[in-house]
Amino acid sequence: MAFTINKIPNEVIDNFKNGYSIFFVGAGLSEGAGYPSWGRLIELLIDHANKQPWISEDKIIEYNKLLKDNSKFLFLAEELKIELGSQYYTFMEEHFANSDIQPTMNHELLVSIKSNLILTINYDNLIEKAYIKIKGDYPNTFTYSQSKEAANNFWKERFFILKAHGDAKRDVNTLILSQKDYRRTLYREPGYRSLLQSIFTSKSILFIGISLTDPEFNQLLDFLHDSYHGGGPTHYLLLDSSKNSTVLSRRYLA
């Protein structure tokens, strides 16, 4: 269910008070701190590709044409990752692992709200930095390859951060960017897949920093629909009212 800040359902507030809800954080929250949006990240990768002597001008022109269609972002991500080779990892490390960008007030508010889990598809460590500032301690943080440790914390209701698409600070080689990366991870990590299913069928999720047209968000929704066909608790999406779409919102009610 999509809603705006002026129309927060009472159920969302009650769910957090009673420990039934968790946050799912997307690129929008990091964008406010200075990190690129999904589209901007692809644009920057294209600019980086344009500087490489082995990538032809014709390919760059084609990439820029595809960039105008956000439904092609995942395809572009896969192509650029292949074309750039080792330069892709250098780029991602420079932009996400070696950054001195600091968390915003929104990050601080996020870690202050009662919840035993924050699930994020962002590569940066802004949530961790905010947690340290507010709580004075480093949070338990796991990636998709640490499903056993994450599941243990989930069952025992210990707070942790689950980096669903990897952690640039820890290892840029494991970042999930393309649709192929995503599918490969779900196939190779059955424990992680089971953990995701458990989380989404037992907790009410509040999505923040997510767009209705976000390719990663829609990718996740497809996985969830295949997993339990719309059953389980109600999930919520916080949107900027100017970016809300009644037609798109209706799709996510099923």
Number of C-alpha atoms within 10 A of each C-alpha: 16 22 16 15 10 8 10 13 13 8 13 17 12 12 18 19 13 10 14 18 29 23 24 20 22 23 22 17 21 25 14 16 16 12 19 18 18 20 16 13 16 21 20 13 20 21 14 15 23 17 9 12 8 10 14 11 12 8 14 16 13 11 21 15 11 15 18 12 10 16 13 14 25 20 16 22 21 15 13 22 18 12 16 20 10 11 17 18 18 14 16 19 19 12 18 20 19 12 13 9 16 15 21 18 11 15 22 20 12 18 21 13 12 16 21 20 24 21 23 23 21 24 27 24 22 20 25 21 21 23 21 15 14 14 13 10 11 13 16 15 19 20 22 24 19 15 20 14 13 24 19 11 17 17 9 9 13 14 17 20 20 22 24 22 22 24 25 23 15 15 13 20 15 17 23 22 20 20 17 13 16 17 14 12 19 16 12 11 15 13 18 22 17 14 17 21 15 14 17 20 19 14 19 22 24 21 22 19 20 20 20 18 12 18 20 24 15 14 14 12 14 12 16 17 12 10 16 12 11 15 12 12 14 18 19 23 20 19 19 13 13 7 11 16 12 9 8 12 15 11 10 16 12 10
